[in-house]
Amino acid sequence: MSPRPSIRFAATLMMLGWLAAPPAWSHEGEDHGAPQPVTSDPSLVVRSASNDAYEVVLKYRSLPGERSTAARVYLSEYTTNVPIQQAVVTMRTTSPRQVTATTKETSPGVYEAALPYEQAGRYTLILAIGSSPATEFAFQDLPMGQDLVATHARAPAGRAFGWWMGAALVALLLTVALIVRRRSLRAISRTALVLIASAAAMLLPGREPRAEGGQANPAQPGATASVGESQPRYMPKESQFFQNVRTIVAGIESLRGRINAVGHVVPESGALASVEAPRDGKLEGAGRRLAVGDRVRQGQLIANLLVIDRLPIRAPISGLVAEVHFTNGQWVQAGAPLVVILDERHVRVELPLFGENLNRALRTRDGTITTSALPGLRFPARVRGLAPTASEPDRASDGAPTAGGSIPPLLLTVVNHGGLLRPGMLVEASLELPTAEQLIAVPESAVIYQESGAVVFVHTGPEVFEQRSVHVVGRYVDRLGLSGMVRSGERIVVSGAQALVSAPPVTTAAPARPAKGSR
């Protein structure tokens, strides 16, 4: 082998060794939890814990020369993120001597206490919620009274030393390469080149350390990064409480689709009767004069028609008087309209539907009728099918007929409780489809529509939220059915999601040792 290939061979080995060198992984203790957001205050210690009932965030500052620290606890329900008020929260350190502190609630879900300790060091803190029995969380390896600012400052110096050592080894490797170029390859074996290149690669500083989960771990706290769609967002607990950020635990439900359409109320067949004069003659009232809105019974005497003798005119059906067209003593001709009576208990709804909506509606059976004139009231309905004939065609502004009346409307039978629905009223019908879909259901407030599409925020950590892309499959009464990047059991934000859009990205540090909880 010539000297030039030897140099290329050694350089290639060095580069491969550097790429294969494992990255430096930051760690603390043996057990690791979720990556913790880095704050701009190196002395601030933030730890969190949760179980099926509670989510707890502990915050305090570790300052040298102090014998007490002001600890703050944020306590919320795990599933809803609602601040828990009027709870009994106590804290105690376990070594070298047990010290107990009782917290005081300063605002909803926020508890503060002065936590004393004998000397600077690492402590285990037991946080108890309630009593008889209490729910306890153990926060291990907590620094108290230590100078965390100096610890952060020493990290860059260590990295600088590593780079100097790496530069020296690269220079050594180049020197060996020059020797190989001037002398025969037999003067130095290929094995020696491999050993030197491997040693240089092992001692060169590794790539930037990363926290678990593959997220970047910046060298300095408070580092910033651009917010990507899938990048987690950071919002401290105090801001969550202030912004009323609330969550639900997502679950797959069997949801039935619905068709919503606007129609109008018409009287049922036989529920509207027009009373006409049977002959020419003079009308004579029978008791009090009828007025619109009066209720009559079937067979009730309405008036007498004087021809040669009195000819009684009676109500053909029971119902409300809708129209009155006569007065006492009036001369009328045969066939003249006298009274219109409406049986308001029997009405139906006609819906103009077209295309696929009509095909789907014909497969439905049940529905619900609502109207803005009667807020909060729902009237059960049942689909009967298409009307026997098409409705009168609608007219455009120029008088030309449109396609609106070319298809028979869909008929619905309505249970008109109290007779509140009257002919001519505009109503909204909601028809439930017979087939169900297995989807994740959330309130409409959980979904935010952006230029890229619909998204939701998932509460992945006590102070961390992830933006997920979703597809709205359909609307089901007051909820939306979702598919996409959400899974059953995840906590989805249903209130305050808009505030998370502008939340800063998470800058993660080494995962802290998680607290151990027990009930």
C-alpha positions in Angstrom: 0.0 0.0 0.0 1.4 3.4 -0.9 1.7 6.2 1.7 -1.2 8.3 0.3 -3.7 5.5 0.7 -2.4 5.0 4.2 -3.2 8.6 5.1 -6.7 8.3 3.7 -7.2 5.0 5.5 -6.2 6.5 8.9 -8.3 9.6 8.3 -11.3 7.4 7.4 -10.8 5.4 10.6 -10.7 8.5 12.7 -13.9 9.9 11.1 -15.8 6.6 11.5 -14.7 6.3 15.1 -15.9 9.8 15.9 -19.3 9.1 14.3 -19.7 5.8 16.1 -18.7 7.2 19.5 -21.8 7.1 21.7 -23.2 10.5 22.6 -22.9 11.8 26.1 -26.2 11.2 27.9 -26.9 13.5 30.8 -28.4 11.7 33.8 -29.2 12.1 37.5 -29.6 9.0 39.7 -30.7 5.7 38.4 -34.4 6.3 37.7 -35.5 8.8 35.2 -38.8 10.6 34.5 -40.0 12.8 31.7 -37.6 15.6 30.5 -37.9 18.7 32.7 -38.2 22.1 31.1 -35.1 24.3 31.7 -35.8 27.6 33.3 -33.8 30.8 33.2 -33.0 30.5 36.9 -30.4 27.8 37.6 -31.1 27.9 41.3 -34.8 26.9 40.8 -35.5 23.3 41.4 -38.7 21.9 39.8 -40.0 18.3 40.4 -43.3 16.7 39.6 -45.3 13.6 40.5 -48.7 12.2 39.7 -51.1 9.3 40.3 -54.6 8.6 39.3 -56.0 11.3 41.5 -53.4 14.1 41.8 -50.8 15.9 39.8 -48.2 17.7 41.9 -45.5 20.2 41.0 -42.9 21.2 43.6 -40.8 24.4 43.1 -38.2 25.9 45.4 -34.7 27.6 45.1 -31.5 26.0 46.3 -29.3 28.9 47.6 -25.9 28.5 49.4 -25.7 29.7 53.0 -29.5 29.3 53.7 -31.0 27.0 56.2 -34.6 27.3 54.9 -36.3 27.5 51.5 -39.7 28.8 50.5 -41.3 25.8 48.8 -44.4 26.1 46.6 -46.7 23.2 45.7 -49.1 23.2 42.8 -51.9 20.7 43.3 -54.5 19.7 40.7 -56.7 16.9 39.6 -54.9 14.5 37.3 -57.7 14.0 34.8 -59.2 17.5 34.6 -56.2 19.8 35.7 -58.7 21.6 38.1 -56.8 23.2 41.0 -57.6 21.4 44.3 -58.6 23.8 47.0 -58.6 23.5 50.8 -56.4 20.4 50.8 -54.2 19.5 53.8 -50.6 19.4 52.4 -47.6 18.6 54.6 -43.9 18.2 53.7 -41.1 16.5 55.7 -37.5 15.7 55.1 -36.2 12.3 56.1 -32.5 12.8 56.7 -30.4 13.5 58.6 -33.2 14.6 60.9 -36.9 14.6 60.1 -38.3 18.1 59.7 -42.0 18.7 59.0 -43.6 21.8 57.5 -47.3 22.5 57.0 -48.3 24.4 53.9 -50.8 27.3 53.6 -53.0 27.8 50.6 -52.2 31.2 49.0 -54.5 30.8 45.9 -56.6 28.0 44.4 -54.4 25.0 44.1 -51.2 26.8 45.3 -49.7 25.9 48.7 -46.6 27.5 50.3 -44.4 26.6 53.2 -41.0 27.5 54.7 -39.0 24.2 54.6 -36.1 24.1 57.0 -33.0 21.8 56.8 -29.9 21.4 59.0 -27.2 21.7 56.4 -26.6 21.8 52.6 -26.9 18.5 50.8 -29.2 16.2 49.1 -32.5 15.3 50.8 -35.5 13.1 50.3 -38.8 15.0 50.7 -42.1 13.3 51.6 -45.2 15.3 50.5 -48.5 14.1 52.0 -51.9 15.1 50.8 -54.9 14.7 53.1 -55.0 12.4 56.1 -56.4 9.1 57.3 -54.9 7.8 55.1 -52.8 10.3 53.3 -51.5 10.1 49.7 -47.7 10.5 49.8 -45.2 11.3 47.2 -41.4 10.8 47.7 -39.1 13.3 46.0 -35.5 11.9 46.2 -32.1 13.5 45.8 -33.3 17.1 46.2 -30.5 19.7 46.4 -31.0 22.1 49.3 -28.6 24.8 50.3 -26.3 23.9 47.4 -24.9 26.4 44.8 -26.5 25.2 41.6 -25.4 28.3 39.7 -21.7 27.4 40.1 -22.5 23.8 39.0 -24.0 25.1 35.8 -20.9 27.4 35.2 -18.4 24.5 35.5 -20.0 22.6 32.7 -18.6 24.7 29.8 -15.0 24.5 31.2 -15.2 20.7 31.1 -16.2 20.7 27.5 -13.4 23.1 26.6 -10.9 20.8 28.1 -12.2 17.9 26.0 -11.8 19.9 22.8 -8.2 20.8 23.7 -7.4 17.2 24.3 -9.1 16.2 21.0 -7.1 18.8 19.1 -3.8 17.5 20.6 -4.6 14.0 19.5 -5.5 15.1 16.0 -2.1 16.8 15.8 -0.4 13.6 16.9 -2.3 11.6 14.2 -1.1 14.1 11.5 2.5 13.7 12.6 2.2 10.0 12.2 0.8 10.4 8.8 3.8 12.5 7.7 6.1 9.8 8.9 4.3 7.2 6.9 4.5 9.5 3.8 8.3 9.8 4.0 9.0 6.2 4.9 7.9 2.8 3.8 4.6 1.4 5.1 6.6 -1.4 6.6 8.1 1.1 9.1 4.8 1.4 10.9 2.2 -1.3 10.8 -1.5 -0.8 9.8 -2.4 -2.1 13.3 -0.7 0.9 14.9 -2.6 3.3 12.7 -5.9 1.7 13.7 -5.0 1.9 17.4 -4.0 5.6 17.1 -7.2 6.5 15.1 -9.4 4.7 17.5 -7.9 6.3 20.6 -8.3 9.8 19.0 -11.9 9.1 18.2 -12.7 7.8 21.7 -11.2 10.8 23.4 -12.7 13.5 21.1 -15.6 15.2 22.7 -18.9 13.6 21.8 -21.9 15.2 20.3 -24.2 17.4 22.3 -25.7 15.5 25.2 -29.4 14.7 24.9 -32.1 14.0 27.4 -34.2 10.8 27.2 -36.7 10.9 24.4 -34.2 12.3 21.9 -34.9 16.0 22.8 -32.1 18.5 22.7 -30.4 19.4 25.9 -29.0 22.9 25.6 -25.7 23.9 27.3 -27.2 26.9 28.9 -30.5 27.2 30.7 -33.1 29.4 29.1 -32.0 28.5 25.6 -34.5 29.2 22.9 -35.7 27.3 19.9 -38.2 27.8 17.2 -41.7 26.3 17.8 -42.4 23.4 15.5 -45.8 21.8 15.0 -44.9 18.7 17.0 -42.5 20.4 19.4 -43.8 20.4 23.0 -44.9 23.7 24.5 -44.1 24.8 28.0 -46.6 26.5 30.4 -46.0 26.6 34.1 -48.7 25.5 36.5 -49.4 29.0 37.7 -50.1 30.1 34.2 -52.3 27.0 33.6 -54.4 27.9 36.7 -54.7 31.5 35.5 -55.6 30.6 31.9 -58.1 27.9 33.1 -56.4 25.2 31.2 -58.6 22.1 31.6 -58.3 18.5 30.3 -60.2 15.3 29.8 -59.0 11.8 29.4 -59.6 10.7 25.8 -61.5 7.5 25.2 -62.8 5.6 22.2 -66.6 5.8 22.0 -69.2 4.4 19.7 -70.6 7.5 18.0 -73.4 7.8 15.5 -73.3 10.5 12.8 -76.0 13.1 12.4 -77.5 15.1 9.6 -78.6 18.6 10.5 -81.1 20.4 8.3 -83.6 23.3 8.5 -87.2 22.7 7.7 -90.7 24.0 8.6 -93.7 22.8 10.5 -96.9 21.9 8.7 -100.2 20.5 10.0 -100.8 16.8 9.7 -103.4 15.4 7.3 -106.8 15.9 8.9 -105.4 18.3 11.6 -106.6 21.4 9.7 -110.3 21.9 8.9 -112.0 24.8 7.2 -115.6 25.3 8.0 -117.7 26.8 5.2 -121.3 28.0 4.9 -123.5 25.1 3.5 -126.1 27.5 2.0 -126.9 31.1 1.5 -128.3 32.7 4.5 -127.9 34.9 7.6 -125.5 33.9 10.4 -126.6 34.0 13.9 -124.1 33.6 16.7 -124.2 30.8 19.2 -123.1 32.2 22.5 -119.8 34.2 22.8 -118.3 35.3 19.5 -115.3 33.1 18.4 -111.9 34.6 18.3 -108.5 33.4 17.0 -106.9 31.2 19.7 -110.1 29.9 21.2 -110.3 26.2 21.7 -113.2 24.3 20.4 -114.3 20.7 20.7 -115.4 18.4 17.9 -119.2 18.8 17.4 -119.3 22.2 19.3 -121.9 24.6 17.9 -120.1 27.5 16.1 -123.1 29.4 14.6 -126.6 29.0 13.3 -127.4 29.7 9.6 -130.9 31.1 9.1 -132.4 29.9 5.9 -136.0 28.9 6.5 -135.2 27.3 9.8 -132.0 27.4 11.9 -129.3 25.2 10.4 -126.5 24.5 13.1 -122.9 24.7 12.0 -120.6 22.6 14.2 -116.8 22.1 14.6 -115.6 19.1 12.6 -112.5 18.6 14.8 -111.2 19.6 18.2 -108.4 22.2 18.2 -107.6 25.9 18.1 -109.4 28.5 16.1 -106.9 29.7 13.6 -109.1 32.0 11.4 -112.5 33.6 11.8 -114.2 35.1 8.7 -117.8 36.0 9.9 -119.7 38.2 12.3 -123.1 37.8 13.9 -125.9 38.8 11.5 -123.7 38.6 8.4 -125.2 37.3 5.1 -123.1 34.7 3.5 -123.2 32.7 0.3 -122.8 28.9 0.1 -119.2 27.9 0.3 -118.0 31.0 2.0 -115.2 30.3 4.6 -116.3 30.8 8.2 -113.7 29.3 10.5 -110.4 27.5 10.3 -109.6 25.1 13.1 -106.2 23.6 13.8 -105.5 20.5 15.9 -102.1 21.6 17.1 -101.3 18.2 18.7 -100.7 16.7 15.2 -98.1 18.4 13.1 -95.2 17.2 11.0 -91.9 18.6 9.7 -90.9 18.9 6.1 -87.1 18.9 5.3 -85.7 19.9 1.9 -82.7 17.5 1.4 -80.7 16.7 -1.6 -78.0 14.4 -2.9 -76.0 12.3 -0.4 -77.7 13.9 2.6 -81.1 12.7 1.3 -79.8 9.2 0.7 -78.3 9.0 4.2 -81.5 10.5 5.8 -83.7 7.9 4.2 -81.7 5.2 6.1 -82.3 6.9 9.5 -85.2 6.3 11.9 -85.0 8.8 14.8 -84.3 12.5 15.1 -84.8 15.5 17.2 -86.5 18.8 16.4 -85.3 22.1 18.0 -86.2 25.8 17.3 -84.6 29.1 18.3 -88.1 30.3 19.2 -88.2 27.7 22.0 -84.6 27.4 23.4 -83.7 24.4 25.4 -86.7 22.3 24.2 -86.3 19.1 22.2 -89.1 17.3 20.4 -88.7 13.7 19.4 -89.3 12.9 15.7 -89.4 9.9 13.5 -88.6 9.7 9.8 -91.6 8.7 7.6 -90.0 9.0 4.1 -90.5 11.3 1.2 -93.6 13.4 0.7 -96.1 12.1 -1.9 -95.6 15.2 -4.1 -92.9 17.8 -4.6 -93.3 21.2 -2.9 -93.9 24.3 -4.9 -90.7 25.4 -6.7 -88.7 28.2 -5.1 -88.3 31.4 -7.1 -85.1 33.3 -7.7 -85.0 37.1 -7.6 -85.8 37.3 -11.3 -88.8 35.1 -10.9 -87.3 32.0 -12.5 -87.9 28.7 -10.6 -84.9 27.1 -8.8 -84.1 23.5 -8.0 -85.3 23.9 -4.4 -88.8 22.5 -5.0 -88.1 19.8 -7.6 -87.6 17.0 -5.0 -90.2 15.9 -2.5 -89.3 16.9 1.0 -88.5 14.4 3.8 -91.4 14.0 6.2 -90.9 13.7 10.0 -93.6 12.8 12.5 -93.1 15.0 15.6 -94.3 14.4 19.2 -95.6 17.9 19.8 -95.5 18.1 23.6 -97.8 20.9 24.8 -98.7 21.8 21.2 -95.8 24.4 21.2 -94.8 23.7 17.6 -97.1 25.5 15.2 -97.4 25.4 11.4 -95.1 27.8 9.6 -92.4 27.7 12.3 -88.8 27.2 11.1 -87.1 24.4 13.0 -83.8 22.5 12.9 -83.9 18.7 12.6 -81.0 16.5 13.8 -81.2 13.0 12.3 -79.1 10.2 13.9 -77.5 7.8 11.4 -78.1 4.1 12.2 -74.4 3.0 11.9 -71.9 3.9 14.6 -68.2 4.7 14.3 -65.4 4.0 16.9 -63.8 7.4 17.5 -62.3 9.6 20.1 -64.9 12.3 21.1 -64.0 15.7 22.5 -65.9 19.0 23.0 -65.7 21.5 20.1 -63.6 23.8 22.3 -60.7 21.3 22.2 -60.1 21.6 18.5 -58.2 24.6 17.0 -58.2 25.2 13.3 -55.0 26.4 11.8 -53.8 26.9 8.2 -52.3 23.4 8.3 -55.5 21.9 9.6 -57.2 20.9 12.8 -55.0 20.4 16.0 -55.5 19.6 19.6 -53.1 19.9 22.6 -52.2 16.8 24.7 -51.1 17.3 28.3 -48.0 15.0 28.3 -46.4 16.4 31.5 -47.3 18.6 34.4 -46.0 21.7 32.5 -45.7 20.3 29.0 -48.2 20.1 26.2 -47.8 18.6 22.7 -49.7 19.9 19.6 -51.2 17.0 17.6 -52.7 17.1 14.1 -56.2 15.5 14.0 -59.0 15.0 11.5 -62.5 15.9 12.4 -64.6 12.9 11.2 -68.0 14.3 12.2 -70.1 16.3 14.7 -72.1 14.3 17.2 -74.5 16.6 19.1 -72.2 18.8 21.1 -69.0 16.8 20.5 -66.5 16.1 17.6 -65.3 12.7 16.6 -61.5 12.7 15.9 -59.0 10.5 14.2 -55.3 11.1 13.8 -52.4 11.6 16.3 -54.4 11.1 19.5 -54.7 7.9 21.5 -57.1 6.6 24.1 -56.0 7.5 27.7 -54.2 10.7 26.7 -55.2 14.0 28.4 -56.6 16.4 25.8 -57.0 20.1 26.6 -60.6 21.2 26.3 -60.4 24.7 27.8 -57.6 27.2 27.4 -56.1 25.5 24.3 -55.9 28.8 22.4 -53.4 30.2 25.0 -51.1 27.2 24.3 -50.7 28.2 20.7 -48.4 31.1 21.7 -46.7 29.2 24.5 -42.9 28.9 24.3 -41.2 25.7 23.2 -39.9 23.3 25.8 -36.1 23.5 26.4 -35.4 20.2 28.2 -32.8 19.3 30.7 -31.8 16.0 32.1 -34.7 14.0 33.3 -35.1 14.3 37.0 -35.6 11.3 39.3 -39.4 10.9 39.5 -41.3 11.0 42.8 -42.6 7.8 44.2 -46.2 8.0 45.2 -48.3 5.8 47.5 -51.8 6.1 49.0 
